[in-house]
Amino acid sequence: MLQHKLHLQGKWVALLMVTCLITFFSGYSLARFSGRQPKIANQDAEKSTVPGVPAGSQVYVDKVVDGDTFRVRGADGNSFRIRVRGVDCPESHRNDKCERDGQQGRKGCDEQIPLGLEAARIAAKLAKHKQVILEGPISLDRYGRVLAYVRLPDGSDYGAFMVKEGLCEDFGWKYPHPRMPYKTKK
Protein backbone atom coordinates (compact mmCIF):
# COMPACT_ATOMS: atom_id res chain seq x y z
CA MET A 1 0.00 0.00 0.00
CA LEU A 2 2.79 2.46 0.93
CA GLN A 3 4.65 1.60 -2.25
CA HIS A 4 1.50 2.33 -4.30
CA LYS A 5 1.05 5.74 -2.55
CA LEU A 6 4.68 6.71 -3.24
CA HIS A 7 4.28 5.68 -6.87
CA LEU A 8 1.17 7.92 -7.22
CA GLN A 9 2.92 10.83 -5.50
CA GLY A 10 5.81 10.49 -7.94
CA LYS A 11 3.39 10.67 -10.88
CA TRP A 12 1.78 13.85 -9.47
CA VAL A 13 5.18 15.49 -8.95
CA ALA A 14 6.23 14.58 -12.48
CA LEU A 15 2.93 15.91 -13.91
CA LEU A 16 3.35 19.16 -11.95
CA MET A 17 6.92 19.60 -13.22
CA VAL A 18 5.91 18.99 -16.84
CA THR A 19 3.03 21.49 -16.50
CA CYS A 20 5.40 24.11 -15.06
CA LEU A 21 7.92 23.59 -17.87
CA ILE A 22 5.25 23.82 -20.56
CA THR A 23 3.86 27.00 -19.01
CA PHE A 24 7.32 28.56 -18.75
CA PHE A 25 8.41 27.75 -22.30
CA SER A 26 5.05 28.78 -23.77
CA GLY A 27 5.33 32.22 -22.21
CA TYR A 28 9.01 32.49 -23.12
CA SER A 29 8.52 31.59 -26.77
CA LEU A 30 5.47 33.85 -27.08
CA ALA A 31 7.43 36.83 -25.73
CA ARG A 32 10.64 35.89 -27.58
CA PHE A 33 9.18 35.31 -31.02
CA SER A 34 6.24 37.70 -31.10
CA GLY A 35 8.62 40.67 -31.35
CA ARG A 36 6.39 42.63 -28.99
CA GLN A 37 7.43 44.36 -25.84
CA PRO A 38 5.06 43.76 -22.94
CA LYS A 39 2.77 46.72 -22.32
CA ILE A 40 3.54 48.64 -19.19
CA ALA A 41 0.62 50.50 -17.69
CA ASN A 42 2.82 53.31 -16.41
CA GLN A 43 5.77 53.74 -18.80
CA ASP A 44 7.52 55.84 -16.16
CA ALA A 45 7.28 53.03 -13.62
CA GLU A 46 10.33 52.75 -11.40
CA LYS A 47 10.94 49.05 -11.79
CA SER A 48 13.66 46.69 -12.91
CA THR A 49 13.77 43.19 -14.33
CA VAL A 50 17.57 43.12 -14.09
CA PRO A 51 18.89 41.50 -10.91
CA GLY A 52 21.35 43.75 -9.10
CA VAL A 53 20.37 46.88 -11.07
CA PRO A 54 17.36 48.41 -9.33
CA ALA A 55 15.70 51.52 -10.72
CA GLY A 56 17.24 54.52 -9.05
CA SER A 57 20.72 52.95 -9.06
CA GLN A 58 23.55 55.44 -9.05
CA VAL A 59 26.38 54.30 -11.33
CA TYR A 60 29.75 55.72 -12.38
CA VAL A 61 30.31 56.18 -16.13
CA ASP A 62 33.74 54.72 -16.94
CA LYS A 63 33.48 55.02 -20.72
CA VAL A 64 31.20 56.46 -23.39
CA VAL A 65 31.01 53.85 -26.16
CA ASP A 66 28.85 56.11 -28.33
CA GLY A 67 25.98 58.57 -27.92
CA ASP A 68 23.55 55.99 -26.59
CA THR A 69 25.80 53.37 -24.96
CA PHE A 70 27.95 53.69 -21.83
CA ARG A 71 30.19 51.35 -19.85
CA VAL A 72 29.35 51.92 -16.19
CA ARG A 73 30.30 50.61 -12.77
CA GLY A 74 27.72 49.98 -10.07
CA ALA A 75 28.08 50.53 -6.33
CA ASP A 76 29.13 46.87 -5.98
CA GLY A 77 32.05 47.46 -8.39
CA ASN A 78 30.56 45.39 -11.21
CA SER A 79 30.92 46.84 -14.69
CA PHE A 80 28.23 46.61 -17.36
CA ARG A 81 26.93 48.36 -20.48
CA ILE A 82 23.99 50.74 -20.50
CA ARG A 83 21.92 51.33 -23.63
CA VAL A 84 20.07 54.61 -23.07
CA ARG A 85 16.35 53.94 -23.40
CA GLY A 86 14.24 56.24 -25.58
CA VAL A 87 16.90 57.51 -28.01
CA ASP A 88 18.91 56.34 -31.00
CA CYS A 89 22.15 58.09 -31.91
CA PRO A 90 24.06 57.84 -35.20
CA GLU A 91 26.80 55.20 -35.34
CA SER A 92 30.27 56.42 -34.36
CA HIS A 93 32.17 53.73 -36.27
CA ARG A 94 31.63 51.65 -39.39
CA ASN A 95 29.53 48.59 -38.66
CA ASP A 96 26.76 46.40 -40.12
CA LYS A 97 24.01 48.69 -38.82
CA CYS A 98 25.14 51.85 -40.63
CA GLU A 99 25.94 49.81 -43.77
CA ARG A 100 22.41 48.34 -43.67
CA ASP A 101 20.89 51.79 -43.05
CA GLY A 102 22.65 53.13 -46.15
CA GLN A 103 21.39 50.24 -48.28
CA GLN A 104 17.84 50.91 -47.06
CA GLY A 105 17.89 54.58 -48.12
CA ARG A 106 18.72 56.08 -44.72
CA LYS A 107 22.00 57.75 -43.77
CA GLY A 108 24.88 55.36 -44.40
CA CYS A 109 28.17 55.09 -42.54
CA ASP A 110 29.79 58.06 -44.31
CA GLU A 111 26.99 60.36 -43.10
CA GLN A 112 26.42 58.77 -39.68
CA ILE A 113 29.98 58.51 -38.39
CA PRO A 114 30.74 62.28 -38.12
CA LEU A 115 27.36 62.81 -36.42
CA GLY A 116 27.92 59.81 -34.16
CA LEU A 117 31.37 61.03 -33.15
CA GLU A 118 29.89 64.43 -32.23
CA ALA A 119 27.15 62.72 -30.17
CA ALA A 120 29.80 60.62 -28.41
CA ARG A 121 31.90 63.73 -27.72
CA ILE A 122 28.96 65.54 -26.11
CA ALA A 123 27.97 62.38 -24.21
CA ALA A 124 31.49 62.15 -22.78
CA LYS A 125 31.36 65.82 -21.75
CA LEU A 126 28.01 65.27 -19.99
CA ALA A 127 28.51 61.86 -18.38
CA LYS A 128 32.03 60.41 -18.54
CA HIS A 129 33.68 60.01 -15.11
CA LYS A 130 30.47 61.18 -13.44
CA GLN A 131 27.76 59.58 -11.33
CA VAL A 132 24.42 59.17 -13.14
CA ILE A 133 21.13 57.64 -12.05
CA LEU A 134 19.43 54.81 -13.93
CA GLU A 135 15.67 55.14 -14.11
CA GLY A 136 13.11 52.48 -14.97
CA PRO A 137 11.68 50.58 -16.46
CA ILE A 138 15.02 48.74 -16.53
CA SER A 139 15.48 45.60 -18.60
CA LEU A 140 18.01 43.91 -20.89
CA ASP A 141 18.16 44.33 -24.66
CA ARG A 142 18.92 41.48 -27.05
CA TYR A 143 22.66 42.22 -26.80
CA GLY A 144 22.68 41.90 -23.00
CA ARG A 145 22.97 45.65 -22.36
CA VAL A 146 20.97 47.20 -19.55
CA LEU A 147 18.19 49.42 -20.98
CA ALA A 148 17.48 52.41 -18.76
CA TYR A 149 16.74 56.11 -18.83
CA VAL A 150 19.71 58.14 -17.59
CA ARG A 151 19.47 61.10 -15.23
CA LEU A 152 22.56 63.37 -15.31
CA PRO A 153 24.22 64.80 -12.17
CA ASP A 154 22.38 68.12 -12.67
CA GLY A 155 19.05 66.25 -12.63
CA SER A 156 18.32 66.60 -16.35
CA ASP A 157 17.27 63.68 -18.53
CA TYR A 158 20.20 62.65 -20.78
CA GLY A 159 18.05 61.31 -23.65
CA ALA A 160 15.76 64.34 -23.77
CA PHE A 161 18.82 66.63 -23.86
CA MET A 162 20.44 64.69 -26.72
CA VAL A 163 17.22 64.81 -28.77
CA LYS A 164 16.67 68.50 -28.03
CA GLU A 165 20.20 69.27 -29.28
CA GLY A 166 19.66 67.21 -32.46
CA LEU A 167 22.42 64.74 -31.57
CA CYS A 168 20.11 61.72 -31.30
CA GLU A 169 16.62 60.82 -32.44
CA ASP A 170 13.57 60.07 -30.34
CA PHE A 171 13.32 56.25 -30.35
CA GLY A 172 9.83 56.34 -28.88
CA TRP A 173 8.33 54.05 -31.51
CA LYS A 174 10.32 51.21 -29.90
CA TYR A 175 10.98 52.43 -26.36
CA PRO A 176 8.52 55.19 -25.44
CA HIS A 177 10.21 58.02 -23.62
CA PRO A 178 7.71 59.56 -21.19
CA ARG A 179 9.95 62.53 -20.48
CA MET A 180 10.55 63.45 -24.14
CA PRO A 181 9.15 66.97 -24.56
CA TYR A 182 11.27 67.61 -27.65
CA LYS A 183 11.31 66.52 -31.26
CA THR A 184 14.54 65.90 -33.12
CA LYS A 185 16.13 69.03 -34.61
CA LYS A 186 16.64 68.79 -38.35
C-alpha atoms as a printed R data frame, in Angstrom:
    type eleno elety resid chain resno      x      y       z
1   ATOM     1    CA   MET     A     1  0.000  0.000   0.000
2   ATOM     2    CA   LEU     A     2  2.788  2.460   0.930
3   ATOM     3    CA   GLN     A     3  4.645  1.601  -2.248
4   ATOM     4    CA   HIS     A     4  1.496  2.329  -4.296
5   ATOM     5    CA   LYS     A     5  1.049  5.735  -2.553
6   ATOM     6    CA   LEU     A     6  4.680  6.710  -3.239
7   ATOM     7    CA   HIS     A     7  4.276  5.683  -6.874
8   ATOM     8    CA   LEU     A     8  1.167  7.917  -7.223
9   ATOM     9    CA   GLN     A     9  2.921 10.825  -5.498
10  ATOM    10    CA   GLY     A    10  5.812 10.493  -7.936
11  ATOM    11    CA   LYS     A    11  3.390 10.670 -10.877
12  ATOM    12    CA   TRP     A    12  1.784 13.846  -9.473
13  ATOM    13    CA   VAL     A    13  5.183 15.486  -8.947
14  ATOM    14    CA   ALA     A    14  6.231 14.582 -12.484
15  ATOM    15    CA   LEU     A    15  2.935 15.913 -13.905
16  ATOM    16    CA   LEU     A    16  3.349 19.157 -11.946
17  ATOM    17    CA   MET     A    17  6.924 19.596 -13.217
18  ATOM    18    CA   VAL     A    18  5.910 18.992 -16.839
19  ATOM    19    CA   THR     A    19  3.034 21.486 -16.495
20  ATOM    20    CA   CYS     A    20  5.400 24.111 -15.063
21  ATOM    21    CA   LEU     A    21  7.919 23.586 -17.870
22  ATOM    22    CA   ILE     A    22  5.249 23.824 -20.562
23  ATOM    23    CA   THR     A    23  3.858 26.998 -19.015
24  ATOM    24    CA   PHE     A    24  7.317 28.559 -18.746
25  ATOM    25    CA   PHE     A    25  8.409 27.754 -22.298
26  ATOM    26    CA   SER     A    26  5.051 28.779 -23.770
27  ATOM    27    CA   GLY     A    27  5.328 32.222 -22.213
28  ATOM    28    CA   TYR     A    28  9.010 32.487 -23.116
29  ATOM    29    CA   SER     A    29  8.518 31.589 -26.770
30  ATOM    30    CA   LEU     A    30  5.471 33.848 -27.081
31  ATOM    31    CA   ALA     A    31  7.426 36.828 -25.732
32  ATOM    32    CA   ARG     A    32 10.640 35.888 -27.576
33  ATOM    33    CA   PHE     A    33  9.185 35.314 -31.024
34  ATOM    34    CA   SER     A    34  6.243 37.698 -31.101
35  ATOM    35    CA   GLY     A    35  8.621 40.666 -31.352
36  ATOM    36    CA   ARG     A    36  6.386 42.626 -28.989
37  ATOM    37    CA   GLN     A    37  7.429 44.361 -25.839
38  ATOM    38    CA   PRO     A    38  5.064 43.758 -22.941
39  ATOM    39    CA   LYS     A    39  2.775 46.716 -22.318
40  ATOM    40    CA   ILE     A    40  3.539 48.639 -19.189
41  ATOM    41    CA   ALA     A    41  0.615 50.496 -17.694
42  ATOM    42    CA   ASN     A    42  2.820 53.311 -16.414
43  ATOM    43    CA   GLN     A    43  5.767 53.745 -18.802
44  ATOM    44    CA   ASP     A    44  7.515 55.842 -16.164
45  ATOM    45    CA   ALA     A    45  7.283 53.027 -13.616
46  ATOM    46    CA   GLU     A    46 10.326 52.751 -11.404
47  ATOM    47    CA   LYS     A    47 10.942 49.046 -11.788
48  ATOM    48    CA   SER     A    48 13.661 46.694 -12.910
49  ATOM    49    CA   THR     A    49 13.765 43.192 -14.328
50  ATOM    50    CA   VAL     A    50 17.571 43.117 -14.092
51  ATOM    51    CA   PRO     A    51 18.887 41.502 -10.913
52  ATOM    52    CA   GLY     A    52 21.354 43.747  -9.105
53  ATOM    53    CA   VAL     A    53 20.365 46.875 -11.066
54  ATOM    54    CA   PRO     A    54 17.356 48.414  -9.329
55  ATOM    55    CA   ALA     A    55 15.700 51.525 -10.721
56  ATOM    56    CA   GLY     A    56 17.242 54.522  -9.045
57  ATOM    57    CA   SER     A    57 20.719 52.954  -9.060
58  ATOM    58    CA   GLN     A    58 23.546 55.437  -9.050
59  ATOM    59    CA   VAL     A    59 26.376 54.301 -11.334
60  ATOM    60    CA   TYR     A    60 29.746 55.718 -12.384
61  ATOM    61    CA   VAL     A    61 30.314 56.185 -16.133
62  ATOM    62    CA   ASP     A    62 33.735 54.717 -16.939
63  ATOM    63    CA   LYS     A    63 33.482 55.021 -20.718
64  ATOM    64    CA   VAL     A    64 31.199 56.459 -23.389
65  ATOM    65    CA   VAL     A    65 31.012 53.855 -26.161
66  ATOM    66    CA   ASP     A    66 28.851 56.114 -28.327
67  ATOM    67    CA   GLY     A    67 25.981 58.569 -27.918
68  ATOM    68    CA   ASP     A    68 23.546 55.986 -26.588
69  ATOM    69    CA   THR     A    69 25.799 53.366 -24.962
70  ATOM    70    CA   PHE     A    70 27.953 53.692 -21.835
71  ATOM    71    CA   ARG     A    71 30.194 51.349 -19.852
72  ATOM    72    CA   VAL     A    72 29.346 51.923 -16.186
73  ATOM    73    CA   ARG     A    73 30.303 50.611 -12.769
74  ATOM    74    CA   GLY     A    74 27.718 49.979 -10.069
75  ATOM    75    CA   ALA     A    75 28.085 50.535  -6.330
76  ATOM    76    CA   ASP     A    76 29.133 46.874  -5.984
77  ATOM    77    CA   GLY     A    77 32.051 47.465  -8.393
78  ATOM    78    CA   ASN     A    78 30.563 45.390 -11.209
79  ATOM    79    CA   SER     A    79 30.923 46.841 -14.687
80  ATOM    80    CA   PHE     A    80 28.228 46.609 -17.364
81  ATOM    81    CA   ARG     A    81 26.934 48.358 -20.481
82  ATOM    82    CA   ILE     A    82 23.987 50.736 -20.496
83  ATOM    83    CA   ARG     A    83 21.923 51.335 -23.628
84  ATOM    84    CA   VAL     A    84 20.070 54.608 -23.072
85  ATOM    85    CA   ARG     A    85 16.347 53.944 -23.397
86  ATOM    86    CA   GLY     A    86 14.245 56.236 -25.582
87  ATOM    87    CA   VAL     A    87 16.900 57.506 -28.008
88  ATOM    88    CA   ASP     A    88 18.908 56.343 -31.002
89  ATOM    89    CA   CYS     A    89 22.154 58.090 -31.908
90  ATOM    90    CA   PRO     A    90 24.063 57.842 -35.196
91  ATOM    91    CA   GLU     A    91 26.798 55.202 -35.339
92  ATOM    92    CA   SER     A    92 30.265 56.423 -34.360
93  ATOM    93    CA   HIS     A    93 32.171 53.727 -36.268
94  ATOM    94    CA   ARG     A    94 31.627 51.654 -39.388
95  ATOM    95    CA   ASN     A    95 29.527 48.587 -38.661
96  ATOM    96    CA   ASP     A    96 26.765 46.403 -40.119
97  ATOM    97    CA   LYS     A    97 24.012 48.687 -38.821
98  ATOM    98    CA   CYS     A    98 25.137 51.847 -40.628
99  ATOM    99    CA   GLU     A    99 25.939 49.813 -43.774
100 ATOM   100    CA   ARG     A   100 22.414 48.342 -43.670
101 ATOM   101    CA   ASP     A   101 20.891 51.789 -43.048
102 ATOM   102    CA   GLY     A   102 22.647 53.135 -46.147
103 ATOM   103    CA   GLN     A   103 21.389 50.238 -48.279
104 ATOM   104    CA   GLN     A   104 17.843 50.913 -47.058
105 ATOM   105    CA   GLY     A   105 17.886 54.578 -48.117
106 ATOM   106    CA   ARG     A   106 18.723 56.077 -44.722
107 ATOM   107    CA   LYS     A   107 22.000 57.745 -43.775
108 ATOM   108    CA   GLY     A   108 24.881 55.360 -44.399
109 ATOM   109    CA   CYS     A   109 28.175 55.092 -42.541
110 ATOM   110    CA   ASP     A   110 29.794 58.065 -44.305
111 ATOM   111    CA   GLU     A   111 26.990 60.356 -43.097
112 ATOM   112    CA   GLN     A   112 26.421 58.769 -39.678
113 ATOM   113    CA   ILE     A   113 29.984 58.514 -38.394
114 ATOM   114    CA   PRO     A   114 30.745 62.275 -38.125
115 ATOM   115    CA   LEU     A   115 27.357 62.806 -36.423
116 ATOM   116    CA   GLY     A   116 27.915 59.811 -34.164
117 ATOM   117    CA   LEU     A   117 31.367 61.027 -33.153
118 ATOM   118    CA   GLU     A   118 29.888 64.430 -32.229
119 ATOM   119    CA   ALA     A   119 27.148 62.725 -30.170
120 ATOM   120    CA   ALA     A   120 29.796 60.617 -28.413
121 ATOM   121    CA   ARG     A   121 31.903 63.728 -27.724
122 ATOM   122    CA   ILE     A   122 28.964 65.537 -26.113
123 ATOM   123    CA   ALA     A   123 27.971 62.385 -24.208
124 ATOM   124    CA   ALA     A   124 31.493 62.154 -22.778
125 ATOM   125    CA   LYS     A   125 31.360 65.821 -21.753
126 ATOM   126    CA   LEU     A   126 28.011 65.270 -19.987
127 ATOM   127    CA   ALA     A   127 28.509 61.858 -18.376
128 ATOM   128    CA   LYS     A   128 32.034 60.410 -18.542
129 ATOM   129    CA   HIS     A   129 33.681 60.015 -15.114
130 ATOM   130    CA   LYS     A   130 30.470 61.181 -13.441
131 ATOM   131    CA   GLN     A   131 27.762 59.581 -11.326
132 ATOM   132    CA   VAL     A   132 24.422 59.175 -13.141
133 ATOM   133    CA   ILE     A   133 21.132 57.642 -12.048
134 ATOM   134    CA   LEU     A   134 19.431 54.808 -13.928
135 ATOM   135    CA   GLU     A   135 15.670 55.143 -14.110
136 ATOM   136    CA   GLY     A   136 13.114 52.484 -14.966
137 ATOM   137    CA   PRO     A   137 11.681 50.579 -16.464
138 ATOM   138    CA   ILE     A   138 15.021 48.741 -16.534
139 ATOM   139    CA   SER     A   139 15.480 45.602 -18.601
140 ATOM   140    CA   LEU     A   140 18.011 43.907 -20.886
141 ATOM   141    CA   ASP     A   141 18.160 44.332 -24.656
142 ATOM   142    CA   ARG     A   142 18.916 41.485 -27.051
143 ATOM   143    CA   TYR     A   143 22.659 42.224 -26.796
144 ATOM   144    CA   GLY     A   144 22.684 41.903 -22.998
145 ATOM   145    CA   ARG     A   145 22.971 45.646 -22.360
146 ATOM   146    CA   VAL     A   146 20.970 47.204 -19.549
147 ATOM   147    CA   LEU     A   147 18.195 49.415 -20.977
148 ATOM   148    CA   ALA     A   148 17.481 52.413 -18.756
149 ATOM   149    CA   TYR     A   149 16.737 56.113 -18.828
150 ATOM   150    CA   VAL     A   150 19.710 58.135 -17.593
151 ATOM   151    CA   ARG     A   151 19.466 61.098 -15.233
152 ATOM   152    CA   LEU     A   152 22.563 63.365 -15.310
153 ATOM   153    CA   PRO     A   153 24.220 64.802 -12.169
154 ATOM   154    CA   ASP     A   154 22.383 68.117 -12.668
155 ATOM   155    CA   GLY     A   155 19.045 66.252 -12.627
156 ATOM   156    CA   SER     A   156 18.316 66.602 -16.351
157 ATOM   157    CA   ASP     A   157 17.272 63.682 -18.533
158 ATOM   158    CA   TYR     A   158 20.198 62.648 -20.777
159 ATOM   159    CA   GLY     A   159 18.050 61.311 -23.647
160 ATOM   160    CA   ALA     A   160 15.760 64.338 -23.770
161 ATOM   161    CA   PHE     A   161 18.819 66.629 -23.860
162 ATOM   162    CA   MET     A   162 20.443 64.687 -26.725
163 ATOM   163    CA   VAL     A   163 17.224 64.810 -28.772
164 ATOM   164    CA   LYS     A   164 16.675 68.499 -28.029
165 ATOM   165    CA   GLU     A   165 20.196 69.266 -29.284
166 ATOM   166    CA   GLY     A   166 19.664 67.215 -32.464
167 ATOM   167    CA   LEU     A   167 22.421 64.743 -31.571
168 ATOM   168    CA   CYS     A   168 20.106 61.721 -31.303
169 ATOM   169    CA   GLU     A   169 16.616 60.822 -32.444
170 ATOM   170    CA   ASP     A   170 13.565 60.065 -30.340
171 ATOM   171    CA   PHE     A   171 13.324 56.252 -30.348
172 ATOM   172    CA   GLY     A   172  9.829 56.339 -28.876
173 ATOM   173    CA   TRP     A   173  8.333 54.054 -31.507
174 ATOM   174    CA   LYS     A   174 10.322 51.207 -29.905
175 ATOM   175    CA   TYR     A   175 10.981 52.435 -26.361
176 ATOM   176    CA   PRO     A   176  8.516 55.188 -25.440
177 ATOM   177    CA   HIS     A   177 10.206 58.023 -23.620
178 ATOM   178    CA   PRO     A   178  7.706 59.555 -21.185
179 ATOM   179    CA   ARG     A   179  9.951 62.531 -20.478
180 ATOM   180    CA   MET     A   180 10.555 63.448 -24.140
181 ATOM   181    CA   PRO     A   181  9.147 66.974 -24.555
182 ATOM   182    CA   TYR     A   182 11.272 67.613 -27.652
183 ATOM   183    CA   LYS     A   183 11.305 66.517 -31.260
184 ATOM   184    CA   THR     A   184 14.541 65.899 -33.118
185 ATOM   185    CA   LYS     A   185 16.126 69.034 -34.615
186 ATOM   186    CA   LYS     A   186 16.644 68.786 -38.352
